[in-house]
Amino acid sequence: METKEEVLAEIEKLKSQLTGDMFQDMEIKDTIHNLEMKVNGVKPMDTHIDCIGCGS
C-alpha cells in the first residue's frame, strides 16, 4: 500500500504532465482526482458508493 506522501508525489508528477488541452488532460485529471480521493479518505470511483463531495 502506498503512503500518503507517495500518493501526493504521484499527484504532483501527474500535474506536471498537464498540457492545458482539456481533451488531452481529461485522463490525467481523472487519475489525479482518484488519487486525491484516496489521500482524503473518500471512496474511489470504482466502488458502488457515490462520492458525496463531487457527486461522482
C-alpha positions as MATLAB code, in Angstrom:
seq = 'METKEEVLAEIEKLKSQLTGDMFQDMEIKDTIHNLEMKVNGVKPMDTHIDCIGCGS';
ca = [
       0.000    0.000    0.000;
       1.250    3.458   -0.873;
       1.901    6.036    1.780;
       0.183    9.416    1.697;
       3.492   11.012    0.680;
       3.885    8.588   -2.259;
       0.372    9.348   -3.475;
       0.965   13.107   -3.163;
       4.226   12.748   -5.129;
       2.334   10.853   -7.842;
      -0.288   13.640   -7.971;
       2.449   16.265   -8.400;
       4.085   14.184  -11.140;
       0.767   13.925  -12.983;
       0.061   17.656  -12.575;
       3.395   18.397  -14.261;
       2.179   16.425  -17.309;
      -0.924   18.580  -17.830;
      -0.907   20.381  -21.182;
      -3.813   22.802  -20.805;
      -5.703   20.927  -23.539;
      -8.936   19.766  -21.888;
      -9.251   16.647  -24.051;
      -5.640   15.552  -23.617;
      -5.716   16.287  -19.879;
      -9.023   14.509  -19.173;
      -7.485   11.115  -18.353;
      -4.674   12.654  -16.269;
      -7.158   14.808  -14.329;
      -9.347   11.763  -13.685;
      -6.345    9.886  -12.293;
      -5.372   12.905  -10.147;
      -8.951   13.138   -8.837;
      -8.973    9.440   -7.897;
      -5.610    9.777   -6.123;
      -6.791   12.877   -4.251;
      -9.897   10.993   -3.098;
      -7.647    8.167   -1.907;
      -5.479   10.619    0.065;
      -8.545   12.316    1.555;
     -10.141    9.017    2.544;
     -13.085    9.360    0.166;
     -14.375    6.247   -1.599;
     -12.765    5.792   -5.042;
     -14.992    5.887   -8.108;
     -14.730    2.143   -8.742;
     -16.822    1.362   -5.651;
     -20.603    1.170   -5.593;
     -20.898    4.030   -3.101;
     -21.337    7.524   -4.535;
     -18.891   10.257   -3.635;
     -20.837   12.874   -1.690;
     -18.234   15.599   -2.259;
     -18.329   15.683   -6.043;
     -21.384   13.580   -6.917;
     -19.379   11.034   -8.914;
];
